[in-house]
């Protein structure tokens, strides 16, 4: 096949080492290349490596497409701007020749995506989603993106990858094993994180696993904490761990702030309650302690789960909920209510 036309990736950040993630790459490649899914959402908390994963996926799959476009929605562009960007590149026409109305631009784009095999990657999709409400709702001025995502979820031939802290609501409605819409919720990188510690010349490798577990294997959090250990303890992890507390530091707190800040009142109430608990709690216990109706509780837990802010585990036929230690530490030091 001819090499794909690639829209300048100057918009894409530098590919950071993807910390292996071999199985996630294989899953995405299979969904996109073999199963021809139209829409794939890579989800997870900030710093977990969504962008890095997409950048590592590109060279593996791009030869299957005629066009490859990477765009960041970091500045919450209105839909018409995003459509203009995509169409100018795909049709190779200046804006003056494009239709002016959104529906006309959309149908032109859809027609093109059906005829040609295009791969579009949209990074930072959470910026078009609203804050102060449950996960997946749009900011009022970005509501019409839902039409774009829905239509692409139903088109054939092309594929759209979304990187986001949480899934836009169409995605949750459309995804399924037989559907052309897939989601991949990224977890920490586990033992692959030792690479970060080697780069930062940390000492006491026998203690590294404890550090990885404390920070959920989140590559960004681990880089931040590794720098602190380097600067204060000259790289001695064992000495840092002696203080038996999770150190967040300003940089890590600043990274969590926008994610906790955008929660709805219901979720804030719930995450505060969960952060007070040392052990995972059952739904029954939460209903008693949080003073919520069952439907409020289920809505809140589901939304926090979609945002990767609660952990869910099963014990003897009971579902238990907890907040990861880093988030708990943040909520305790920065009360959200």
C-alpha positions in Angstrom: 0.0 0.0 0.0 1.1 3.6 -0.5 2.3 5.5 2.5 -0.6 7.3 4.2 -1.0 11.1 3.9 -0.2 12.2 7.5 -1.5 15.5 8.7 1.4 17.3 10.5 1.8 15.7 13.8 3.2 18.9 15.1 0.0 19.0 17.1 0.9 15.8 18.8 3.2 15.8 21.9 6.6 14.1 21.9 6.2 10.3 22.1 7.3 9.4 25.6 8.4 5.9 26.1 5.2 3.9 26.1 6.4 1.7 29.0 5.8 -1.5 27.1 2.0 -1.8 27.3 2.3 -4.6 24.8 -1.1 -6.2 25.6 -3.0 -2.8 25.3 -1.3 -2.1 21.9 -2.2 -5.6 20.7 -5.8 -5.2 21.8 -6.2 -1.8 20.0 -4.4 -3.1 16.9 -6.8 -6.1 16.7 -9.9 -3.9 17.3 -8.9 -1.4 14.6 -7.2 -3.5 12.0 -8.9 -6.8 12.1 -12.3 -6.0 13.6 -12.5 -2.7 11.8 -14.0 -0.8 14.7 -15.0 2.8 13.8 -14.6 4.4 17.2 -12.2 3.6 20.0 -11.9 5.5 23.2 -8.7 5.3 25.3 -9.7 6.3 28.8 -7.9 6.9 32.0 -6.8 9.4 34.7 -4.4 12.1 33.8 -0.8 10.9 33.5 -1.7 7.3 32.9 -0.3 7.4 29.3 -3.2 7.7 26.9 -1.3 10.0 24.5 1.9 8.0 24.7 -0.1 4.8 23.9 -1.7 6.4 20.8 1.6 7.6 19.5 3.1 4.1 19.8 0.0 2.6 18.2 0.3 4.9 15.1 3.4 3.3 13.4 1.8 -0.2 13.9 -1.5 0.7 12.2 -1.0 3.7 9.9 -0.2 1.7 6.8 -3.8 0.4 6.9 -5.1 3.9 6.2 -4.9 6.4 3.4 -5.0 9.4 5.7 -3.9 9.9 9.3 -4.8 13.0 11.3 -3.9 14.0 14.9 -5.7 16.9 16.6 -5.7 18.0 20.1 -9.0 19.5 21.5 -7.0 21.1 24.4 -8.5 24.5 23.8 -12.1 23.2 23.4 -12.5 24.3 19.8 -16.1 24.5 18.6 -17.2 21.7 16.3 -17.2 23.9 13.1 -13.5 24.6 13.7 -12.6 20.9 14.1 -14.6 20.1 11.0 -12.9 22.9 9.0 -9.5 21.5 10.1 -10.3 17.9 9.1 -11.9 18.9 5.8 -9.1 21.3 4.8 -6.6 18.5 5.2 -8.6 15.7 3.7 -10.0 17.6 0.7 -6.9 19.7 0.4 -9.0 22.8 -0.2 -8.8 26.2 1.5 -11.7 27.2 3.8 -13.4 29.5 1.3 -14.5 26.5 -0.7 -16.0 24.6 2.2 -19.7 24.7 3.0 -20.4 27.1 5.8 -23.1 25.3 7.8 -22.3 22.6 10.3 -24.7 19.9 8.9 -23.2 20.4 5.4 -19.7 20.1 6.7 -20.6 17.0 8.6 -22.2 15.3 5.7 -19.2 16.2 3.5 -16.9 14.7 6.1 -19.0 11.5 6.5 -19.1 11.0 2.8 -15.3 11.3 2.6 -14.8 8.9 5.6 -17.0 6.3 4.0 -15.2 6.5 0.7 -11.6 6.6 2.0 -9.9 4.8 4.9 -9.0 7.6 7.3 -7.7 7.5 10.9 -8.4 10.5 13.1 -7.0 10.8 16.6 -8.5 13.4 18.9 -6.5 14.0 22.0 -7.7 15.7 25.2 -11.4 15.1 24.5 -12.3 15.8 28.2 -11.9 19.5 27.5 -15.2 19.5 25.4 -17.0 17.8 28.3 -18.7 19.7 31.1 -17.8 20.1 34.7 -20.1 20.1 37.7 -22.2 17.3 36.2 -21.9 13.5 35.9 -19.2 12.0 33.6 -19.7 12.2 29.8 -21.9 15.3 29.5 -20.8 18.0 27.1 -20.1 21.7 27.7 -23.2 23.5 26.3 -21.2 25.0 23.4 -19.7 21.6 22.5 -22.9 19.6 22.6 -22.9 19.1 18.8 -19.8 16.9 18.9 -22.1 14.2 20.0 -23.5 14.1 16.4 -20.0 13.7 15.0 -19.1 10.8 17.4 -22.4 9.1 16.8 -22.2 9.3 13.0 -18.6 8.1 13.0 -19.6 5.2 15.3 -22.0 4.2 12.5 -19.9 4.9 9.4 -17.7 2.3 7.7 -14.2 2.3 6.5 -12.6 5.0 8.8 -11.7 5.0 12.4 -11.7 7.7 15.1 -9.6 7.3 18.3 -10.5 9.5 21.3 -8.2 10.0 24.2 -10.1 11.3 27.3 -10.3 11.2 31.1 -13.8 10.0 30.7 -16.0 8.7 27.9 -18.4 11.0 26.2 -21.9 9.6 26.8 -22.5 8.2 23.2 -19.5 6.0 23.7 -21.0 4.3 26.8 -24.3 3.9 25.0 -22.8 2.5 21.7 -19.9 0.3 22.9 -20.2 -3.5 23.0 -18.6 -6.7 21.8 -20.5 -6.8 18.6 -20.6 -3.0 18.1 -18.0 -1.1 16.1 -17.3 1.1 19.2 -14.7 0.0 21.8 -13.3 1.5 25.0 -10.0 0.7 26.7 -9.6 1.9 30.3 -5.9 2.2 31.0 -4.6 1.0 34.4 -1.1 1.6 35.8 2.0 0.2 34.2 3.1 -2.1 37.0 6.6 -3.5 36.9 7.4 -1.6 33.7 7.7 1.5 35.9 11.1 0.3 37.0 12.4 1.8 33.7 11.4 5.3 35.0 13.4 4.7 38.2 16.4 3.5 36.3 16.3 6.7 34.2 16.2 8.7 37.4 19.0 6.7 38.9 17.0 5.7 42.0 18.6 3.3 44.6 17.2 0.3 46.6 15.5 -1.6 43.8 14.1 -4.1 46.4 11.7 -1.3 47.5 10.6 -0.1 44.1 7.6 -2.3 44.0 6.2 -0.6 47.1 6.6 2.7 45.4 4.9 1.6 42.2 1.9 0.2 44.2 1.6 3.4 46.3 1.3 5.5 43.2 -0.9 3.0 41.2 1.7 2.6 38.5 0.8 6.0 37.0 3.8 7.0 34.9 3.4 10.7 35.5 2.9 10.4 39.2 6.0 8.1 39.5 8.1 10.5 37.5 7.1 13.4 39.8 7.8 11.3 42.9 11.1 9.9 41.5 12.3 13.5 41.0 11.5 14.4 44.6 13.3 11.3 45.9 16.3 12.2 43.7 16.3 15.8 44.9 15.7 15.3 48.6 17.0 11.8 49.4 19.7 11.5 46.7 17.8 8.7 45.1 17.3 6.6 48.2 13.8 5.1 47.9 14.1 3.2 51.2 14.7 6.4 53.1 11.7 8.1 51.4 9.4 5.2 52.2 10.5 5.3 55.9 8.2 8.3 56.3 5.2 6.1 55.5 3.1 8.7 53.9 2.1 9.5 50.4 3.8 12.6 49.3 1.9 14.5 46.7 3.8 17.6 46.3 2.6 20.7 44.4 3.1 19.2 40.9 1.1 16.1 41.5 -1.6 18.0 43.4 -1.8 20.4 40.4 -2.2 17.4 38.1 -5.2 16.1 40.1 -6.9 19.4 40.8 -8.7 19.8 37.4 -10.0 16.3 37.6 -11.4 16.5 41.1 -12.6 20.0 40.5 -14.9 19.1 37.6 -16.9 16.6 39.7 -20.6 17.1 40.3 -21.7 17.9 43.8 -23.0 14.3 44.2 -19.6 12.9 43.2 -17.7 15.3 45.5 -19.9 14.1 48.4 -19.2 10.5 47.6 -15.5 10.9 47.0 -15.1 12.7 50.4 -17.0 9.9 52.1 -14.9 7.2 50.4 -11.7 9.1 51.2 -12.5 8.9 54.9 -12.6 5.1 54.7 -9.4 3.1 55.2 -10.8 -0.1 53.8 -13.0 -0.7 50.8 -16.7 -0.3 51.6 -19.9 -2.0 50.5 -22.9 -0.3 48.9 -24.9 -0.9 52.1 -22.3 0.8 54.2 -22.2 3.8 51.8 -25.9 4.2 51.8 -25.8 4.5 55.5 -22.8 6.8 55.8 -23.3 9.1 52.8 -27.0 9.7 53.3 -27.9 9.2 49.7 -30.8 7.4 48.0 -29.8 4.2 46.1 -30.3 5.8 42.7 -28.1 8.8 43.7 -25.4 6.4 45.0 -25.5 4.2 41.8 -25.3 7.3 39.6 -22.4 8.7 41.6 -20.4 5.5 41.7 -20.9 4.8 38.0 -19.7 8.3 37.1 -16.7 8.1 39.4 -15.9 4.7 37.9 -16.0 6.1 34.4 -13.6 8.8 35.5 -11.2 6.1 36.9 -11.5 7.7 40.3 -12.9 4.6 42.2 -11.6 1.1 42.4 -14.1 -1.7 42.4 -13.4 -5.2 43.8 -15.4 -8.2 44.8 -15.2 -10.1 48.0 -17.4 -13.0 48.9 -20.3 -12.0 46.5 -20.2 -8.4 47.6 -19.0 -5.5 45.6 -16.7 -3.1 47.5 -15.6 0.4 46.5 -12.5 2.4 47.4 -10.5 5.4 46.2 -6.9 5.0 45.2 -4.4 6.2 47.9 -3.1 9.2 45.9 -6.7 10.5 45.2 -7.6 9.9 48.9 -4.6 11.8 50.1 -5.5 14.7 47.7 -9.1 14.8 48.9 -8.1 14.7 52.5 -5.6 17.6 52.1 -7.9 19.6 49.8 -11.5 19.1 51.0 -13.8 19.2 48.0 -17.0 20.4 49.7 
